[in-house]
Amino acid sequence: MSDKLIKLIATFFYVGSVPYAPGTVASAVGVLIYLILQPVFPLYLLVLVGLVLLGLIISEPAEGVLKRRDPPEVVIDEVAGMLLACFLLPPQPSVLIGAFVLFRLFDITKIYPIKRLENLKGSLGIMADDLMAGIYTNIIMHIAVGLF
């Protein structure tokens, strides 16, 4: 696979190349993708699983292309994590804003075991921490939606 294609996919069509807060921008893109795809659940699920698999395949080679470990430009993990965070949530603004804020909080603070997952080598380390942040977010948001 060419370096250009690896970079295109890993940066999620160059979203990761924005100069400020690429992970936050990629997370916002994840919310937009959720809003577009959630009415067609099978397509949403296919895209979610596809991004996770693609991220696992492409993230480690992206480290070589970008010449650093877990490069901030690699944001396919944030997009996949945000899609997981929104899984089966109602597409209401307050719910999605809450999910976005929680996901970013978990991704930035790396509470247990997220930090340990980030320390895994290669693609698994790049993807696993964001997927766990997405799982934490999804669980908390489902509890919140159920209570309120």
PyMOL commands that set and color helices and strands:
alter all, ss='L'
color gray80, all
select helices_A, chain A and resi 3-10+15-17+22-37+41-66+76-85+93-109+114-118+122-147
alter helices_A, ss='H'
color red, helices_A
deselect
rebuild
show_as cartoon
